[in-house]
Amino acid sequence: MSFFNNFGRGFGRSSRKNKQQQQQQQSTPTQASFIRTSSSHSSVQSTISNSSNHLKASSNNQYVPPVPKPMFLSQPFVRTALVKGSFKTIVVLPKYVDMGEWLALNTFEFFTYLNLIYGIISEFCTVQSCPAMSAGPGFDYTWLDGSKKQIRFPASRYIDLVLTWTNNKLNDQSIFPTKAGVPFPPSFPVTLQNIFKQLFRIFAHIYYNHFDAIVHMNLEAHWNSFFAHFISFSKEFELLDRRDTEPLWELIESFEAQGKV
């Protein structure tokens, strides 16, 4: 049984938003692009330091509290997983399978399950709780419209735009052909890289801002394994640049040390 099948069976709840309704909420610019900007007001979900974390003295002899780790980097959550072992073995291209078909299939499944999980936690991602699309301190994402104008959206609207944009790409026969004998376009690898970059940003936002909701619903094992699978696949086919994954470097390095990716 594949991880996606196992993952899907683990959910007993359906999305709180109808997928088609989400996609109809916002129109997507003809040419969507995204940039990273710095921000000092990013919200971070974190755990309370244990009693051994005492105040540390700064160079001017003033005591400052230590910076707490985000919840997802703390024990036991950072080691929680649905699937044991490494995902490297299941992301490699199978024999006799076309490369384009394998990439397209997995991209569709990553999108489908990320959309499902976001639907479950979307009630916690509001304009009030997430006024910006943040992914930890110093990472805010703005949307570039067709005229290259930077637009700052609340996270919920930004994510809806990304999901709609991705869905439109997946349903575009000129990019993801479904008819036998129709080849994938030369621009297919670049399109995949753009899609994976945007999906990663949704992962990062949820980790930093809604991981407590994931834990509350006992989905942290599913979520961590899903992300480990996503990163393993991205690494195998070079779909993410290291700089694009900076908000979650520490988590990815932890997964690598654990032999998950």
C-alpha positions in Angstrom: 0.0 0.0 0.0 1.4 3.4 -1.0 1.8 6.2 1.5 -1.0 8.2 -0.2 -3.4 5.3 0.3 -2.4 4.9 3.9 -2.6 8.7 4.4 -6.0 8.9 2.9 -7.4 6.1 5.1 -6.2 7.9 8.2 -8.7 10.8 7.8 -12.1 10.3 9.2 -13.2 13.8 8.6 -14.0 15.6 5.3 -12.8 19.0 4.3 -14.8 21.8 5.9 -14.8 23.7 2.6 -16.0 22.4 -0.6 -13.0 22.2 -3.0 -14.9 23.7 -5.9 -16.3 26.5 -3.7 -12.7 27.3 -2.6 -11.6 27.5 -6.2 -14.4 29.8 -7.2 -13.7 32.3 -4.4 -10.9 34.1 -6.0 -9.9 34.6 -9.6 -6.2 34.0 -10.3 -4.1 36.5 -12.2 -3.2 35.3 -15.7 0.5 35.1 -14.8 0.9 34.4 -11.1 4.2 34.9 -9.4 5.3 35.2 -5.8 8.1 36.8 -3.9 9.4 36.7 -0.3 9.6 39.8 1.8 10.8 40.4 5.4 8.4 41.1 8.2 8.8 41.6 11.9 5.2 40.7 12.8 5.1 37.0 11.7 3.3 34.9 14.2 5.0 31.8 15.5 3.4 28.8 17.2 5.8 27.8 20.0 6.0 25.7 23.1 6.9 26.8 26.6 10.5 26.2 27.5 11.1 23.6 30.2 12.5 24.4 33.6 16.1 23.9 32.4 15.8 26.8 30.0 17.0 29.6 32.4 17.4 33.2 31.5 20.7 33.9 29.7 22.8 37.0 30.1 23.5 39.2 27.1 26.7 41.0 26.4 25.5 44.1 28.3 24.7 42.0 31.4 20.9 42.4 30.9 19.0 39.2 31.1 16.9 38.2 28.1 14.7 35.1 27.8 15.8 32.4 25.4 13.9 32.2 22.1 11.5 29.2 22.4 11.4 26.6 19.7 8.3 26.3 17.5 6.1 23.4 18.7 6.8 21.4 15.6 10.5 21.4 16.4 10.0 20.3 20.0 9.8 16.8 21.4 7.9 14.6 20.9 6.3 16.2 17.8 9.5 16.5 15.7 9.9 12.7 15.8 6.2 11.8 15.3 5.5 10.0 12.1 2.8 7.8 10.5 5.3 5.8 8.5 8.7 4.5 9.7 11.8 4.4 7.6 12.9 6.6 4.6 10.7 7.8 1.8 13.6 7.7 -0.6 12.6 4.2 -1.7 9.1 5.1 -2.7 9.8 8.3 -4.6 12.3 6.9 -7.1 11.0 6.5 -10.7 9.6 2.9 -11.1 10.9 0.8 -14.0 8.9 1.1 -17.2 7.1 4.3 -16.0 7.3 7.5 -18.0 9.1 10.3 -16.1 6.4 12.8 -17.0 3.6 10.6 -15.9 5.3 9.9 -12.6 5.9 13.6 -11.9 2.3 14.5 -12.9 0.7 11.8 -10.8 2.6 12.7 -7.7 2.1 16.4 -8.2 -1.6 15.8 -8.4 -1.7 13.7 -5.2 0.4 16.1 -3.2 -2.0 18.9 -4.3 -5.0 16.9 -3.5 -4.0 15.9 0.0 -2.6 19.3 0.9 -5.9 20.8 -0.2 -7.7 18.3 2.0 -5.7 19.1 5.1 -6.0 22.8 4.5 -9.8 22.4 4.3 -9.7 20.7 7.7 -7.8 23.5 9.4 -9.0 26.4 7.3 -11.5 27.6 10.1 -8.4 28.5 12.1 -6.8 30.5 9.3 -8.8 33.7 9.3 -8.1 37.3 8.4 -7.8 38.1 12.1 -5.5 35.2 13.0 -3.4 35.4 9.9 -3.4 38.9 8.4 -0.4 38.0 6.3 0.9 34.9 4.5 3.7 34.3 7.0 6.1 31.4 7.5 8.0 32.3 10.6 10.0 35.4 11.6 11.2 37.3 8.5 9.1 35.3 6.0 6.1 37.0 4.5 4.9 36.2 1.0 3.2 38.7 -1.3 1.3 38.0 -4.5 2.4 39.6 -7.8 -0.5 40.3 -10.1 -0.4 40.4 -13.9 1.1 43.9 -13.8 3.9 42.7 -11.3 2.3 44.7 -8.5 3.0 43.3 -5.0 -0.2 42.6 -3.1 -0.3 41.6 0.5 -3.1 39.2 1.2 -4.3 37.5 4.4 -3.0 34.0 4.4 -6.5 32.5 3.8 -6.9 34.4 0.6 -3.3 33.8 -0.5 -3.7 30.1 0.0 -7.0 30.0 -1.9 -5.3 31.8 -4.8 -2.4 29.3 -4.8 -4.7 26.3 -4.7 -6.9 27.8 -7.5 -3.8 28.6 -9.6 -2.4 25.1 -9.1 -5.7 23.4 -9.9 -5.9 25.4 -13.1 -2.4 24.3 -14.1 -3.3 20.6 -13.3 -6.4 20.8 -15.5 -4.6 22.5 -18.4 -4.2 19.9 -21.1 -1.4 21.8 -22.6 0.6 21.4 -19.4 -0.7 18.1 -18.0 -1.9 16.2 -21.0 -4.1 13.1 -20.3 -4.5 11.8 -23.9 -2.3 9.0 -25.0 0.6 10.0 -27.2 0.5 13.7 -26.3 3.9 14.7 -24.8 4.5 17.0 -21.9 5.7 20.5 -22.9 9.3 21.6 -22.7 8.3 24.0 -19.9 6.9 21.2 -17.8 9.9 21.0 -15.3 9.8 24.8 -14.7 6.0 24.6 -14.1 6.5 21.8 -11.6 9.1 23.8 -9.7 6.8 26.8 -9.5 4.0 24.5 -8.2 6.1 22.9 -5.6 7.5 26.2 -4.4 3.9 27.4 -3.7 2.8 24.2 -2.1 5.9 24.4 0.2 4.8 27.8 1.3 1.4 26.4 2.4 3.3 23.7 4.4 5.4 26.3 6.0 2.5 28.5 6.9 0.6 25.7 8.5 3.7 24.5 10.5 4.3 27.9 12.0 0.8 29.1 12.5 -1.5 26.1 12.8 0.5 23.2 14.0 -1.4 23.4 17.3 -4.6 22.7 15.4 -2.9 19.8 13.7 -1.9 18.4 17.1 -5.4 19.1 18.6 -6.9 16.9 15.8 -4.2 14.2 16.4 -3.0 14.6 12.8 0.7 15.4 13.6 1.9 11.9 12.5 0.0 12.2 9.2 1.2 15.7 8.7 4.9 15.0 9.4 5.0 12.0 7.2 3.2 13.8 4.4 5.7 16.6 4.5 8.6 14.1 4.6 7.2 12.4 1.5 6.8 15.8 -0.2 10.4 16.8 0.6 11.8 13.4 -0.4 10.1 13.6 -3.8 11.2 17.2 -4.3 14.8 16.3 -3.5 14.8 13.3 -5.8 13.6 15.3 -8.8 15.2 18.7 -7.8 11.9 20.5 -7.6 12.7 22.8 -4.8 15.7 25.2 -4.5 17.3 25.2 -1.0 16.6 28.9 -0.5 12.9 28.3 -1.1 12.8 25.9 1.8 14.6 28.2 4.3 11.7 28.6 6.7 11.8 24.9 7.5 15.5 24.1 7.1 15.8 23.0 10.7 12.8 20.6 10.4 14.1 19.1 7.1 17.6 18.6 8.7 16.0 16.9 11.6 14.1 14.6 9.2 17.3 13.9 7.4 19.1 13.0 10.7 16.2 10.6 11.5 16.5 8.9 8.1 13.1 10.0 6.9 14.1 11.9 3.8 
